[in-house]
Amino acid sequence: MRGAKFFTKCDLTKGYWQIPMHEDSKAYTAFQTTQGVMEFNFTPFGLSTAACTFQRAMLDTLGKLPFVLSYFDNVLIFSKSWEEHLEHIEKTLSALRGAGFTVKPSKTIVGCEHIHFLGHIVGKGQLKPDENKTEKIRNLKVPTTKKEVRSVLGLQNYYRRFVHNFSAIAQPLTELTKKSSPNKIVWTPECQESWDAIKKCLTSEPILKVPDPSKPFVVQTDASTKAIAGTLLQQHEVTLHPCFYASRTLKDRERNYAIIELEMLAIIFALDKFSKYLLIKPFLIQTDHAPLSFLKENKSKNARLTRWALAIQQYSFRVQTTF
């Protein structure tokens, strides 16, 4: 979607019901009614294979169109000019028509500069959370059970790409979901601090830039005794602007690593997360840990660090130490 200025969104009519059932499969959908046994002629909601079958049908129909994104019955068309956009809309509708799909006019939005799509607002090279979704997060009540914590974290995790070092911030809440934790949770001051920090981050209009493969990338990493994190950035005008955030909590065995090993682990994690952008051209790694300057020379006597250093030799990068 880089460089796109016009967006059109449409929903398919009745979703799964546009996928006909194979004759051999209809018997497996039989159900009893007052008028006898009935079978579905079209795919009903609830079948274990319905979702993957529908998504595969959408990919077969629209997968070769580079100006279309589809997620189940949600279709997004994007273009750099109005003339191009009209052509893209025509090709998309033609492909849908050829496959027997129909679009719901009441849920179709045409030619917008910004558009709401899958809980995000997309437009002008930017990506940010849908304010309607973040408003729900702002109004969430403090959870009282392990199940409620998992539910809340699931919602917040959907927007973790917008929060720097999300895993470290959410770590006190994540601890509440472990098997060893009681179902009736104990809400500590650390939990409240984590709760408030996440809500603040997600409701302060965080904005990500759409990555531009023609520009160089910068990777910044961070490590603590609880989590590791990485940020993919690019220069926009005079400042570095984030394209993606990624983070995860440390595994039990990783908590015993030395500081230099944790910092290196953060780099390995970030390069793996952003590999599809970093393998195409040279990039810069910024780290505040001076000993990691050995990366390209591979002079460490630590077996783990040496193994990791060899693993990233497929990348072309230079290391910059920041303080």
C-alpha positions, 0 to 999 in steps of 0.5 A: 500500500506504499504510496497509495492515495485512494482506497475502496472497501467492500464486503461480500454478501452473506460471506460463507453462503456464497460457497456451494457445498460439494454433493458428497459433503452435504450429508455431513451438515444434516440437521433435524427440523419439524419438517424432516432432515435438512442439509445445507446447499451452501457453506454454513457458519460453524463448520471447522473447514469453512474459514480456510475454504472461504479464504482459499477461494478469496485468494484464488480469486484476488490473489494475483491482483497486487492492488487488493488485500482480502481477509475473508469477506473484507476486500480493500482496493488501493491505488496511487491515482484516481484513474488507476483506482477506477481501473483497479475497482473494475478489475476487482469487481470483474474477478469477483463476478467471474468467481460468482461472488456478490458485493453488498452495496450498503457496506461499500465505500469508494475512493477515500483518502483514509479508510477503516480496515480490520480495526486500523485506519489506513491512508497517506502512508500511515497506519494507526489503530481505529479510534473506535477500537481504542475507545473500547480499550480505554473503557475496559474494566479491571479484570478479576479472573484469569480468563478476563485477563487473557481476554483483555490481553488478546484485545491489546495484543491485536495492537501490540505493533503500535506499542514499543516494548509491549511485552515488557510493559504487559509482563505483570499482566502476562504473569497472571495468566500462568498455570501457577497463578490462581484463577482469582487474581491478585491485582498488584500495584505493578498490574495497575501500572502495566494496565494504565501504561498499555491503555495510555500507549494505545489511546495516544494516537500511535502512528506507524509509517508504511515501509518504503523498500526503496529507502534504507531501514534502521533497526533499534533493539532493547533488552531487559531481564523480562523481555526483548524488543525491536523496532523497524524504522525509516527516515521520513523528512528529518526524523526516524519514524517507526514502521513496526514494533515487535517484542516478546517476554523472555523464556525461563532459561533466557532469564539466566543469560548475561546482558550481552547475550540478551542484547544479542538475542534482541537483535536475532529476534528483531532481524527474524521479525523484520527479515522480509524487509531487511534481506533486500538491502543493507541496513543499520543496527542501532544498539546501546551496548558497545560490546556488540560491535564484534558482530561483523568481525565474529571475534567473540569467544562465547559459543552462543554469541558466535553461533548467533553471529554466524546465523545473521551473516546472510544480512548486510548491515553495519552496527552503530553504538548509541548512548 
